[in-house]
């Protein structure tokens, strides 16, 4: 421990991102990256913006991007806040909207960055256990709290919560911010954005990393009524006035506006997910019904850690979480048809062996 550290750092357990291996020729199914590249229009926009103008600061308000998001989701400009990936938006949300005297609530199995933010910002929180089938029961959130956050579809389970259940949580907690992290919503879930007009306590957070194939560009955004967005903007302008560079702004606008490419690629991912699910179920795997671009699986007769290691020996990387309740599951990203077929073939050989 460094004697120069803030004491908070001594007990902080940083978020551990998915492995980004340096070796070539690996089948990489561990970080939920989209197997299809960004919209060609996004790439063209980025290339066109790569000019002498990069010597100038970007628009600190990213108005062009906010307009594209507002136009796509049927919102007003002041109902959108943008940032350097949804992780930055989440960080601002935790600090600006979810830090109160009463405890923050979120599921015991969820995006593992949530407890990290609580540690970093010293936010008192309580874990709410998922049900035995790994779903969220809205009635479990009818308790005193200073805010609620959950991912929908959930990570790493991939299970989605219907809008009616989200409305029950919103209606039961009118004095708390309810943050819905919709990083994977475009792969089968129903977005809560349409509820924003009726619920001033609702904040919906999106990313372009998954369904728009722009994980390398780092663009995220939050949507909600003006009071919540104004709070996030105050945090943003007290932290980094220029979170998005010129290339990110133009690339993101083009990606959002290219609806045909978006629909084409997300449906490809959904189709491949269905095919891989069927293939793994035929091998005896239990596959949770996913609405994300990954699946969460376990085999009743084989240890998950051992399966993960055997796949790695064959050049295939998946994600294994050594955490309570889910240590026998593997999270497998949806890759190309060829990559997913290779995974199923490898698992068939491992099980036979």
C-alpha positions in Angstrom: 0.0 0.0 0.0 1.3 3.4 -0.9 1.6 5.9 2.0 0.5 8.6 -0.5 -2.8 7.0 -1.3 -6.2 8.4 -0.3 -7.3 5.9 2.4 -10.3 5.0 0.2 -8.0 3.3 -2.2 -6.8 0.8 0.4 -10.1 -1.1 0.4 -11.1 -0.4 -3.2 -11.5 -3.4 -5.4 -11.2 -2.1 -9.0 -13.3 -3.4 -11.8 -11.7 -6.1 -13.8 -12.5 -5.8 -17.6 -12.7 -8.8 -19.9 -9.4 -10.1 -21.1 -8.0 -8.5 -24.2 -5.5 -11.2 -25.3 -2.5 -10.2 -27.4 -2.2 -13.5 -29.2 -3.5 -13.9 -32.8 -5.9 -16.5 -34.2 -8.0 -16.7 -31.0 -11.8 -17.1 -31.0 -12.6 -14.3 -28.7 -16.0 -14.7 -27.1 -15.4 -13.1 -23.7 -16.1 -9.3 -23.9 -19.5 -9.0 -25.8 -18.0 -7.2 -28.7 -20.1 -7.1 -31.9 -18.8 -9.5 -34.6 -19.9 -7.1 -37.3 -18.0 -3.9 -37.9 -19.4 -0.3 -37.4 -21.7 1.2 -40.0 -19.7 2.0 -43.1 -21.2 5.5 -42.9 -19.7 5.9 -39.4 -16.3 5.0 -40.7 -16.6 7.4 -43.6 -17.7 10.2 -41.3 -14.7 9.6 -39.0 -12.3 9.5 -42.0 -13.8 12.8 -43.3 -13.3 14.4 -39.9 -9.6 13.4 -39.7 -8.2 16.7 -40.8 -6.6 19.9 -39.6 -9.7 20.5 -37.5 -8.4 18.1 -34.9 -6.2 20.9 -33.5 -9.5 22.5 -32.3 -11.4 21.4 -29.2 -14.7 19.5 -29.9 -18.1 20.9 -29.1 -18.3 20.5 -25.3 -22.0 20.0 -25.5 -21.8 17.5 -28.5 -25.1 19.1 -29.7 -25.0 17.2 -33.1 -24.9 13.9 -31.2 -27.6 14.9 -28.7 -29.8 15.9 -31.6 -29.3 12.5 -33.3 -30.1 10.7 -30.0 -33.1 12.9 -29.3 -34.4 12.4 -32.9 -34.0 8.6 -32.7 -35.7 8.2 -29.3 -38.3 11.0 -29.7 -36.9 13.2 -26.9 -36.0 16.8 -26.4 -32.4 18.0 -26.6 -32.3 18.7 -22.8 -33.3 15.1 -22.1 -30.0 13.7 -23.2 -26.5 13.7 -21.6 -23.5 12.1 -23.5 -20.2 10.9 -22.2 -17.1 8.8 -22.8 -18.7 5.5 -22.8 -21.6 4.4 -20.7 -19.2 3.7 -17.8 -18.5 7.4 -17.5 -22.2 8.1 -17.6 -22.7 5.5 -14.9 -19.9 7.1 -12.8 -21.6 10.5 -13.0 -25.0 8.9 -12.2 -23.6 7.2 -9.0 -22.0 10.4 -7.8 -24.6 12.9 -8.8 -27.9 11.0 -8.5 -27.5 7.8 -6.4 -25.4 9.0 -3.4 -27.7 9.7 -0.5 -28.0 8.8 3.2 -30.3 5.9 2.5 -28.8 2.9 0.8 -28.6 2.3 -2.9 -30.2 -0.9 -4.1 -29.1 -3.2 -6.9 -29.1 -6.9 -7.6 -26.6 -9.3 -6.1 -25.8 -10.6 -9.6 -25.2 -7.7 -11.9 -22.6 -5.5 -13.7 -19.6 -5.7 -11.5 -18.8 -2.1 -11.9 -21.7 -1.1 -9.6 -20.0 -2.1 -6.3 -16.8 -0.5 -7.5 -18.5 2.9 -8.0 -20.0 2.5 -4.5 -16.5 1.9 -3.1 -15.0 4.8 -5.0 -17.7 7.3 -4.0 -18.4 5.9 -0.6 -22.0 5.1 -1.3 -23.9 2.9 1.1 -25.6 0.1 -0.7 -27.5 -3.1 -0.3 -27.5 -6.1 -2.6 -31.0 -7.4 -3.4 -30.8 -11.2 -4.3 -32.2 -12.3 -7.6 -34.8 -15.0 -7.4 -33.9 -18.7 -7.7 -34.3 -18.4 -11.5 -32.1 -15.3 -11.6 -34.8 -12.8 -12.3 -35.6 -9.5 -10.6 -38.7 -9.5 -8.4 -40.1 -5.9 -8.3 -41.5 -6.5 -4.9 -38.0 -6.9 -3.5 -37.5 -3.2 -4.2 -40.4 -2.0 -2.1 -38.1 -0.9 0.8 -36.4 2.2 2.0 -33.7 3.3 -0.4 -31.7 6.2 -1.7 -31.9 5.0 -5.3 -32.1 1.8 -7.4 -30.0 0.7 -10.4 -30.2 -2.5 -12.5 -29.1 -3.6 -15.9 -31.9 -4.6 -18.3 -31.2 -7.1 -19.8 -29.1 -8.1 -16.8 -25.4 -8.8 -17.0 -24.1 -11.4 -16.9 -27.3 -13.4 -17.0 -28.8 -11.9 -20.2 -32.3 -12.0 -18.7 -34.7 -9.2 -19.4 -37.3 -7.5 -17.2 -40.6 -6.6 -18.9 -41.7 -2.9 -18.9 -44.6 -3.7 -16.6 -42.2 -4.8 -14.0 -40.1 -1.7 -14.4 -43.1 0.4 -14.0 -43.9 -1.3 -10.8 -40.5 -0.4 -9.4 -40.9 3.2 -10.6 -44.3 3.6 -9.2 -43.3 2.1 -5.8 -40.3 4.5 -5.5 -41.4 7.9 -6.7 -38.8 9.7 -4.5 -35.8 7.7 -5.7 -33.9 7.8 -8.9 -34.4 4.5 -10.9 -31.5 4.0 -13.3 -31.9 1.4 -15.9 -28.7 0.4 -17.7 -29.8 -0.7 -21.1 -26.4 -1.6 -22.6 -27.8 -4.7 -24.3 -31.4 -3.6 -24.9 -31.2 -3.8 -28.7 -30.8 -7.5 -28.8 -34.2 -8.5 -27.7 -35.5 -6.3 -24.8 -38.0 -3.5 -24.8 -36.5 -0.1 -23.8 -37.8 1.9 -20.9 -37.2 5.2 -22.8 -40.9 5.4 -23.6 -41.6 5.7 -19.9 -39.5 8.8 -19.4 -42.4 11.2 -20.0 -44.4 9.7 -17.2 -41.7 9.1 -14.6 -39.5 12.0 -13.6 -37.4 9.6 -11.5 -36.4 7.4 -14.5 -32.9 7.5 -16.0 -32.1 5.2 -19.0 -28.5 4.6 -19.9 -27.3 3.4 -23.3 -24.0 2.7 -25.1 -22.9 2.5 -28.7 -20.3 -0.2 -27.9 -22.6 -3.2 -28.4 -25.4 -2.9 -31.0 -23.6 -0.2 -32.9 -20.2 -2.0 -32.9 -18.3 1.1 -31.6 -16.7 -0.3 -28.4 -13.4 1.3 -29.6 -14.9 4.8 -29.9 -16.3 5.1 -26.3 -19.7 6.7 -26.6 -22.5 6.4 -24.0 -25.5 8.5 -23.1 -28.3 8.9 -20.5 -31.9 9.9 -21.2 -34.4 11.3 -18.7 -36.4 14.3 -17.7 -34.6 17.6 -17.6 -34.0 17.7 -13.9 -32.0 14.5 -13.9 -30.0 15.4 -17.0 -29.2 18.8 -15.6 -27.7 17.0 -12.6 -25.5 14.8 -14.8 -24.4 17.8 -16.8 -23.3 19.6 -13.6 -21.1 16.6 -12.7 -19.8 16.3 -16.3 -18.8 19.9 -16.4 -17.1 19.6 -13.0 -15.1 16.6 -14.2 -14.4 16.8 -18.0 -16.0 19.5 -20.2 -14.9 17.6 -23.4 -15.7 13.9 -22.8 -16.2 13.2 -26.5 -13.7 14.1 -29.2 -14.5 15.2 -32.7 -14.2 11.8 -34.3 -16.4 10.2 -31.7 -19.1 12.7 -32.2 -19.3 12.4 -36.0 -18.9 8.7 -35.9 -21.7 8.3 -33.3 -24.1 10.5 -35.2 -23.6 8.5 -38.4 -24.0 5.2 -36.6 -27.3 6.3 -35.0 -28.6 7.7 -38.3 -27.8 4.5 -40.2 -30.9 2.5 -39.1 -30.8 0.0 -41.9 -27.3 -1.2 -41.0 -28.2 -1.3 -37.3 -31.3 -3.5 -38.0 -29.4 -5.8 -40.3 -26.5 -6.5 -37.9 -28.6 -6.8 -34.7 -30.9 -9.3 -36.3 -27.8 -11.3 -37.4 -26.6 -11.4 -33.8 -30.1 -12.5 -32.6 -30.2 -15.3 -35.2 -26.7 -16.6 -34.3 -27.7 -16.5 -30.6 -30.7 -18.7 -31.3 -28.6 -21.1 -33.3 -25.8 -21.4 -30.7 -28.4 -21.8 -27.9 -29.9 -24.8 -29.7 -26.5 -26.3 -30.3 -25.5 -26.0 -26.7 -28.8 -27.3 -25.4 -28.4 -30.4 -27.6 -25.1 -31.0 -25.7 -26.9 -30.9 -22.4 -26.2 -27.3 -21.4 -28.7 -25.2 -19.5 -28.9 -21.9 -21.4 -30.7 -19.0 -19.7 -33.1 -17.2 -22.1 -31.0 -14.3 -23.2 -32.0 -10.9 -24.6 -28.4 -9.8 -24.9 -25.5 -10.4 -27.3 -24.2 -13.2 -25.0 -25.6 -16.3 -23.4 -25.1 -17.6 -19.8 -24.7 -21.4 -19.7 -23.9 -24.2 -17.4 -23.6 -28.0 -17.7 -24.9 -30.2 -14.9 -22.0 -32.7 -15.2 -19.0 -30.4 -16.0 -17.2 -27.8 -13.9 -17.4 -24.3 -15.5 -13.8 -23.4 -14.7 -12.5 -26.7 -16.2 -14.6 -26.1 -19.4 -13.2 -22.6 -19.7 -9.7 -23.8 -19.4 -10.3 -26.6 -21.9 -11.7 -24.1 -24.4 -8.7 -21.8 -23.9 -6.4 -24.7 -24.7 -8.3 -24.9 -28.0 -7.8 -21.1 -28.6 -11.4 -20.1 -27.6 -11.9 -17.6 -24.8 -15.1 -17.2 -22.8 -15.8 -15.4 -19.5 -16.0 -17.3 -16.2 -17.0 -15.5 -13.0 -15.7 -16.9 -9.7 -18.6 -15.4 -7.8 -21.2 -16.9 -5.5 -24.3 -18.4 -7.2 -22.8 -18.2 -10.7 -19.4 -19.9 -10.4 -20.7 -22.8 -12.5 -21.8 -20.6 -15.4 -19.9 -19.4 -18.5 -20.8 -16.2 -20.3 -20.3 -16.6 -24.0 -20.4 -13.6 -26.4 -22.2 -14.0 -29.7 -19.6 -13.9 -32.4 -19.8 -14.7 -36.0 -21.6 -17.8 -37.2 -18.2 -19.5 -37.8 -16.9 -18.6 -34.4 -20.0 -19.8 -32.6 -20.0 -23.0 -34.6 -16.3 -23.6 -33.6 -17.2 -23.1 -30.0 -20.1 -25.7 -30.1 -17.8 -28.2 -31.9 -15.1 -27.7 -29.3 -17.5 -28.2 -26.4 -18.8 -31.3 -28.0 -15.3 -32.7 -28.2 -14.5 -31.7 -24.6 -17.6 -33.4 -23.3 -16.8 -36.6 -25.2 -13.3 -36.5 -23.9 
